[in-house]
Structure formats: C-alpha cells, structure tokens
Amino acid sequence: MNIQNSEVEPKPRGRPPGSTRTPPDYLREVWLGFSIEEELIYKRRNRRPSVQEISRMIANAGGLFWGVGGNFEERLDTVLASHPSLRRATIEIVDKRPRVSFCATGRLVVNHCIQSADTLRARYYDAQRLIKTNQGLEEFWTRLLQETLGWEPKLHQVGSGQLKRPRN
C-alpha cells in the first residue's frame, strides 16, 4: 500500500465551536462570589483566606448557578424540551445558606452551573486576568462589590480628574 503525497487533515481536537455556552457575565459573577466570600471570612477571622480555600467553600455550598428568568408557568415543559441544557431546580436553606438542588418538580430553571472547586478557581483566575488588563472594568466590579455588601463606594484616585503638576 503506497500513499504518495496524500494530505491528511488533522483531526479536530476539543469541543466543537458553539457546543458550550456560558452566560455573558459569568466571570463577573465568579469574581463577585469570591470577593463576597473573602470579605465575609475576613470579617469573621480577621485574616484573608486563600483562593483555594474560598473555591472549596463555594463548591461545598453547591457551587455557582445561573438561572433563566421569566414566567414559565404555562410553558415550562415546552421550554425545557426545546433547550436540553436547561434543568429544573429548587433552593433549600441548609445551615443558614441557600443550596440549589436539581429535581423534576423544581420551579427554577438553571442554564449554567460551576460546582467543581478546581473549575471555580480557574474561572476566578480568568476573571483576575481580565480585570488586570482593564482598569475601568476593575473599578466597575469593585463598585458592584461595594454596593452588594452595602458599603459606601470609595472613589479611586485614577480617573478622578486630578492633574499632577510636573516637578522642576
């Protein structure tokens, strides 16, 4: 068997394009989730926890979930049948914390979730990389964190319009 000059196309690797869809704001929500947990732990222990510790705590609490809103009462079964990535869920309160559990009679519709501590940590580092390259985004996310925690927003010096005089 002699194959001459035949070009073999490389087999595509990984997931096909468009096979996984994440919510457009998922990195922001991961960053906010980590930052809120960090501040709550800092308030209790008076020391900052590690990223690994926070990711384990979020994963043990059930992970992060993104839901679909709207009035699904009449057409819930039709919507779930047409979108196989959606799952029904309910929220339960366990140890004063909400937990999402999947069940066939749930009234919530979840379209994306991250439950692994390693994946949570990787997405947090992705979010950190994103805000390191865009200072406006960092300020916006920090303002969202301050409003979520009920803190008075602190203005950053950068972008405040103050000009520095050149030194002679």
trRosetta pair geometry for C-beta under 8 A, 3 or more apart (Angstrom, degrees):
i j d omega theta_ij theta_ji phi_ij phi_ji
3 6 4.9 -62 178 19 101 128
12 16 7.4 60 123 -97 143 72
15 19 4.7 -134 172 61 107 130
15 20 5.9 20 142 -9 162 109
16 19 4.7 94 65 -34 81 123
18 21 7.3 8 -163 -65 53 94
21 85 7.3 123 47 91 103 178
21 112 7.7 -112 99 -77 69 121
22 26 4.8 -71 165 4 111 152
22 112 5.9 103 -135 -137 59 154
23 26 4.6 123 63 -52 87 94
23 29 7.6 25 84 8 131 138
23 66 4.7 -152 -23 -161 143 163
23 111 7.3 108 -61 89 101 113
23 112 5.6 -143 -18 31 96 149
25 28 4.7 -48 -174 41 83 119
25 29 5.8 84 127 -25 89 100
26 29 5.6 -56 -145 39 36 110
26 30 6.3 39 155 -21 68 103
26 66 6.6 -66 -97 -56 95 143
26 112 6.8 -71 -96 121 132 149
26 114 8.0 114 -173 -23 119 126
26 123 7.2 -68 137 -165 102 135
27 30 5.6 -50 -145 35 33 112
27 31 6.3 33 155 -18 65 106
27 123 6.5 -147 -110 179 68 91
27 126 5.9 -103 -120 108 117 104
27 127 4.2 167 -178 -91 93 91
27 130 6.0 54 151 19 151 156
28 31 5.8 -58 -149 38 30 110
28 32 6.2 27 154 -17 66 108
28 127 7.1 157 -75 -133 28 122
28 141 6.0 -147 -138 -110 89 110
28 144 7.6 25 -178 68 113 164
29 32 5.7 -51 -141 40 32 111
29 33 6.2 37 156 -23 64 105
29 64 6.5 142 131 -178 110 136
29 66 7.2 129 66 -84 170 101
30 33 5.7 -54 -148 35 29 113
30 34 6.4 25 156 -14 63 106
30 64 6.4 -145 -96 19 70 173
30 114 7.3 9 -97 45 112 155
30 120 6.8 -177 -146 -154 110 70
30 123 4.6 -110 -140 124 169 115
30 124 5.5 -137 148 -79 112 63
30 126 7.9 42 78 62 150 99
30 127 5.5 -168 82 -33 108 143
31 34 5.9 -57 -149 39 29 108
31 35 6.1 25 155 -17 66 111
31 124 6.6 132 -90 -135 58 69
31 127 4.0 -155 -61 154 109 150
31 128 7.4 155 -109 -57 109 60
31 131 7.2 101 -128 -24 159 136
31 141 5.9 -8 108 -172 139 143
32 35 5.7 -57 -140 40 30 109
32 36 6.1 31 160 -21 67 106
32 141 7.0 -134 -67 -165 86 95
32 144 6.4 -63 -99 115 124 118
32 145 6.0 -163 -127 -86 80 84
32 148 6.7 95 -165 -5 117 166
33 36 6.1 -54 -145 35 26 108
33 37 6.5 22 157 -13 61 108
33 58 6.1 74 151 -118 121 141
33 64 5.6 -87 -61 -94 169 126
34 37 5.9 -60 -150 40 30 109
34 38 6.1 33 153 -24 66 108
34 51 7.1 6 -157 -135 132 80
34 54 5.3 82 -144 138 81 143
34 55 7.6 -9 -106 -70 107 69
34 58 7.4 -62 -85 -40 65 146
34 120 7.9 151 -72 165 106 101
34 124 5.0 81 -50 -121 157 127
34 127 8.0 166 24 64 134 144
35 38 5.5 -51 -145 34 32 115
35 39 6.5 29 157 -17 64 104
35 145 5.0 -53 119 -121 143 137
36 39 6.0 -57 -150 37 30 107
36 40 6.4 27 154 -17 65 108
36 145 7.0 -153 -65 -141 74 90
36 148 6.5 -71 -89 118 118 133
36 149 6.8 -176 -120 -72 82 99
37 40 5.8 -58 -145 39 31 110
37 41 6.2 28 158 -16 67 108
37 49 7.6 -62 132 53 95 137
37 54 4.9 130 104 -147 132 103
37 57 6.1 155 -165 90 139 132
37 58 6.3 -95 -55 -62 159 99
38 41 6.0 -59 -148 39 27 108
38 42 6.1 29 154 -21 64 110
38 48 6.4 12 -168 -150 102 83
38 49 6.1 -141 -123 45 69 94
38 54 5.9 -27 -68 -92 79 143
39 42 5.5 -52 -142 37 32 114
39 43 6.3 36 156 -23 64 103
39 145 7.8 143 -24 176 143 113
39 149 6.1 -36 109 -106 160 148
40 43 5.8 -51 -150 31 30 113
40 44 6.7 22 154 -12 62 106
41 44 5.9 -61 -151 40 34 106
41 45 5.8 -12 168 17 72 114
41 48 7.7 86 96 -147 109 34
41 49 4.6 -8 117 -19 156 124
41 53 7.9 122 -149 120 169 121
41 54 7.3 -124 -4 -91 149 90
41 57 7.8 -166 -68 -18 130 172
42 45 6.7 -73 -126 56 22 82
42 46 6.8 58 -177 -112 59 18
42 47 6.8 -136 -124 76 66 20
42 48 5.6 2 -92 -91 109 56
42 49 7.5 -121 -57 -6 71 79
43 46 7.9 16 -162 -67 13 53
45 49 7.6 85 49 -58 144 90
49 53 4.3 -115 176 85 111 132
49 54 5.4 131 103 -52 123 87
49 57 7.9 16 146 -9 164 138
50 53 4.6 99 56 3 80 102
50 54 7.2 -148 94 -3 44 85
51 54 5.8 -55 -149 38 34 110
51 55 6.2 33 154 -20 67 106
51 121 5.9 105 142 -135 105 95
51 124 6.1 180 -160 105 117 146
51 125 7.7 73 174 -61 158 87
52 55 5.8 -54 -145 36 30 109
52 56 6.5 30 155 -18 63 105
52 117 7.7 57 -161 164 63 117
52 121 6.4 16 -99 -104 55 141
53 56 5.9 -55 -151 36 30 110
53 57 6.5 30 152 -19 64 106
54 57 5.6 -55 -149 35 33 112
54 58 6.4 29 156 -16 67 105
54 124 7.9 105 93 -95 122 167
55 58 5.9 -53 -145 38 32 108
55 59 6.2 31 155 -17 65 109
55 117 4.4 108 136 -164 99 79
55 118 7.5 100 150 -65 142 19
55 120 4.3 160 -144 92 97 115
55 121 4.1 -34 -76 -60 163 89
55 124 6.8 -122 -78 -2 109 140
56 59 5.7 -57 -144 41 30 110
56 60 6.1 31 157 -20 66 108
56 117 4.9 22 -87 -126 53 143
57 60 5.8 -55 -145 37 28 110
57 61 6.4 24 155 -16 62 109
58 61 5.8 -60 -150 39 31 110
58 63 6.4 66 144 -120 86 31
58 64 6.5 -3 172 -43 124 88
58 117 7.4 138 65 -110 84 73
58 120 5.6 173 83 -162 129 162
59 62 7.9 -168 -175 51 28 11
59 63 5.7 26 -120 -80 51 74
59 115 6.1 96 -141 174 79 52
59 116 6.3 0 -121 -178 128 14
59 117 3.9 -81 -15 -66 154 80
59 120 6.0 -143 -58 1 97 143
61 97 5.6 -80 -142 143 115 143
61 99 6.6 -140 176 -96 64 84
62 65 7.6 -29 130 -29 107 113
62 99 4.6 151 -46 -145 144 78
62 100 5.3 144 158 37 142 76
62 101 7.8 -92 -129 -63 132 62
62 115 6.8 -60 169 -123 42 98
63 100 7.8 -73 62 47 85 115
63 113 5.6 79 111 174 133 96
63 114 5.3 -165 -174 94 114 51
63 115 3.4 -84 -53 -101 151 58
63 116 7.5 30 -104 2 124 34
63 120 7.0 -148 -136 -68 79 123
64 113 6.7 171 89 -153 50 60
64 114 5.0 7 52 51 95 96
64 120 6.9 129 2 -112 112 107
65 89 7.3 -104 -161 82 155 170
65 100 5.0 25 -23 3 157 169
65 110 5.2 -56 -168 -132 114 121
65 112 7.4 153 -158 88 48 55
65 113 4.6 -11 -106 -105 73 95
66 110 6.9 109 72 -158 47 72
66 111 5.8 -57 99 63 96 83
66 112 4.2 9 44 58 118 97
66 113 7.1 -154 20 -71 70 51
67 89 7.8 -116 -103 52 107 123
67 108 5.5 -63 -130 -175 133 105
67 109 6.1 112 -162 76 82 56
67 110 5.5 -53 -99 -98 70 56
67 111 7.0 119 -141 9 22 82
68 72 7.9 78 104 -56 107 135
68 86 6.5 -30 0 -123 142 121
68 109 4.4 -41 49 95 105 114
68 110 7.6 -167 1 -94 83 10
68 111 5.2 80 -45 -28 104 118
71 74 7.7 29 136 15 96 89
72 75 6.3 -99 -156 71 58 69
72 76 4.1 79 153 -87 103 85
72 79 6.0 -81 -136 26 109 149
72 109 6.3 107 -39 -26 168 134
73 76 6.7 -11 -128 -30 9 109
75 78 4.6 -52 -170 45 84 118
75 79 5.6 88 128 -27 91 98
76 79 5.9 -58 -148 36 30 109
76 80 6.3 24 158 -15 66 109
76 88 7.8 62 172 -94 121 116
76 109 7.4 -158 -144 -67 95 123
77 80 5.8 -56 -144 40 31 109
77 81 6.2 31 157 -20 65 108
78 81 5.8 -57 -146 36 28 110
78 82 6.3 18 159 -12 64 110
79 82 6.1 -64 -147 40 28 103
79 83 6.3 -16 167 21 66 111
79 86 6.8 -32 135 71 91 163
79 109 7.3 -28 113 -121 130 158
80 83 6.7 -77 -135 59 25 80
80 86 5.4 -122 -119 91 66 115
80 87 7.9 82 -137 -107 108 23
80 88 6.8 -19 -102 -45 144 97
80 109 7.3 -138 -81 -125 93 115
83 86 4.5 55 104 -2 112 113
83 111 7.6 -32 148 -117 135 105
85 111 5.9 54 118 -155 103 74
85 112 7.8 9 157 -71 118 65
86 109 5.2 -4 -171 -175 116 104
86 110 7.0 147 -156 73 61 43
86 111 5.3 -29 -99 -94 75 77
87 102 5.4 -24 151 -133 128 120
87 109 7.3 149 72 -155 33 57
87 110 5.1 -25 64 61 87 96
88 102 6.8 106 83 -158 57 72
88 103 6.5 -73 109 78 100 49
88 104 6.3 70 68 -148 136 22
88 105 7.1 163 140 63 142 9
88 106 3.8 156 156 55 88 102
88 107 7.7 59 -162 -22 98 12
88 108 7.0 125 -163 72 54 54
88 109 6.4 -34 -99 -99 54 61
88 110 7.8 142 -122 15 5 85
89 100 5.1 14 170 -176 137 99
89 101 6.4 158 -157 81 85 32
89 102 5.0 -51 -98 -98 84 55
89 103 7.0 99 -129 23 36 67
89 106 4.4 159 74 176 9 164
89 108 4.6 -46 72 77 83 108
89 109 7.4 146 22 -102 86 14
89 110 4.8 38 -2 -17 135 120
90 100 7.4 160 81 -151 34 57
90 101 5.9 -20 61 63 83 84
90 103 5.8 -13 3 32 110 117
90 105 7.7 8 -47 91 124 73
90 106 4.2 -138 -42 -121 75 93
90 107 6.6 64 -100 24 81 76
90 108 6.4 155 -92 17 30 104
91 98 5.1 -13 -172 -165 112 110
91 99 7.1 147 -157 72 60 38
91 100 5.8 -34 -99 -95 69 64
91 101 8.0 146 -105 18 22 72
91 108 6.7 71 -27 -21 90 147
92 98 7.3 139 74 -155 35 57
92 99 5.2 -26 66 63 87 93
92 101 5.9 12 3 4 117 118
93 96 6.8 4 179 -120 102 20
93 97 7.1 149 -155 69 64 26
93 98 5.9 -40 -97 -94 64 56
93 99 7.5 149 -108 15 15 80
94 97 6.2 -36 72 65 66 79
94 99 4.9 4 18 -4 117 130
100 108 7.4 -88 -138 81 106 150
100 110 6.9 98 175 -75 143 143
100 113 7.5 -144 90 -116 144 135
101 106 7.9 -169 91 -87 66 129
102 106 6.8 -82 -151 -22 41 149
102 110 7.4 -89 -95 32 95 136
103 106 4.9 125 61 -43 81 96
106 109 8.0 151 109 -71 108 44
110 113 5.8 16 167 -47 130 111
114 119 5.3 -143 -160 113 104 118
114 120 5.5 136 136 -79 121 76
114 123 6.4 -52 -134 2 167 153
115 119 7.8 39 56 54 39 127
116 119 4.1 76 72 11 107 107
116 120 6.6 -171 90 -11 54 84
117 120 5.6 -53 -146 36 31 114
117 121 6.3 32 156 -19 65 106
118 121 5.8 -55 -149 37 30 111
118 122 6.4 30 153 -19 64 107
119 122 5.6 -53 -146 37 33 112
119 123 6.3 30 156 -16 66 106
120 123 6.0 -58 -148 39 29 107
120 124 6.3 32 152 -23 64 106
121 124 5.6 -52 -148 33 32 115
121 125 6.6 30 154 -16 64 103
122 125 5.9 -55 -152 37 32 109
122 126 6.6 38 147 -22 64 103
123 126 5.3 -46 -149 32 38 118
123 127 6.5 41 151 -20 65 101
124 127 5.6 -52 -151 35 34 112
124 128 6.4 37 149 -20 65 104
125 128 5.3 -47 -144 35 37 115
125 129 6.4 43 153 -22 65 101
126 129 5.7 -53 -151 34 30 113
126 130 6.5 32 150 -21 63 106
127 130 5.5 -54 -150 34 33 114
127 131 6.5 20 158 -10 67 105
128 131 6.2 -60 -145 41 30 100
128 132 6.3 36 154 -27 64 107
129 132 5.8 -53 -148 29 29 115
129 133 6.9 18 157 -12 61 107
130 133 6.4 -68 -159 37 29 103
130 134 6.6 -23 162 24 66 112
130 137 6.7 -75 139 116 92 153
131 134 6.2 -79 -134 61 36 80
131 137 5.3 -135 -115 103 72 104
131 138 4.1 108 -177 -82 105 85
131 141 6.2 -73 -102 29 136 144
132 138 7.6 78 -70 -68 28 130
134 137 3.9 46 107 13 116 117
134 138 6.7 161 95 -17 64 83
135 138 5.4 -50 -149 34 40 115
135 139 6.4 40 154 -18 68 102
135 158 6.5 -58 162 117 143 148
135 159 7.9 174 122 -30 121 127
136 139 5.8 -53 -150 36 33 110
136 140 6.3 33 152 -19 65 107
136 159 7.8 111 -94 -78 79 159
137 140 5.6 -54 -146 37 33 112
137 141 6.2 28 157 -14 67 107
138 141 6.0 -56 -144 40 28 106
138 142 6.1 28 156 -19 64 110
139 142 5.7 -56 -144 38 29 112
139 143 6.3 33 155 -21 64 105
139 156 5.8 -100 -112 6 115 139
139 158 7.9 -134 -69 78 133 105
139 159 7.3 -54 -60 42 169 149
140 143 5.7 -54 -150 34 29 111
140 144 6.6 31 150 -19 63 103
141 144 5.5 -50 -150 34 36 115
141 145 6.5 40 149 -21 65 102
142 145 5.5 -49 -150 34 35 115
142 146 6.4 36 151 -19 65 103
143 146 5.7 -52 -147 36 33 112
143 147 6.4 30 155 -15 65 106
143 153 5.5 23 -135 -131 85 120
144 147 5.9 -58 -147 40 30 108
144 148 6.2 33 154 -22 66 108
145 148 5.7 -55 -145 35 29 112
145 149 6.3 14 161 -5 65 110
146 149 6.2 -64 -144 46 27 101
146 151 4.3 -88 -159 70 79 107
146 152 7.3 -54 176 85 120 23
146 153 5.0 122 108 -99 146 63
146 154 7.0 -164 -107 11 155 77
147 150 7.5 37 -175 -75 31 28
147 151 7.6 -86 -59 50 23 69
147 153 6.9 2 -59 -67 82 103
151 154 7.9 -32 137 -20 116 92
155 160 6.0 93 152 -101 118 116
156 159 6.5 45 85 44 104 100
156 160 6.9 -156 94 -46 54 103
157 160 5.6 -71 -156 4 34 130
157 162 7.0 -53 -166 40 81 129
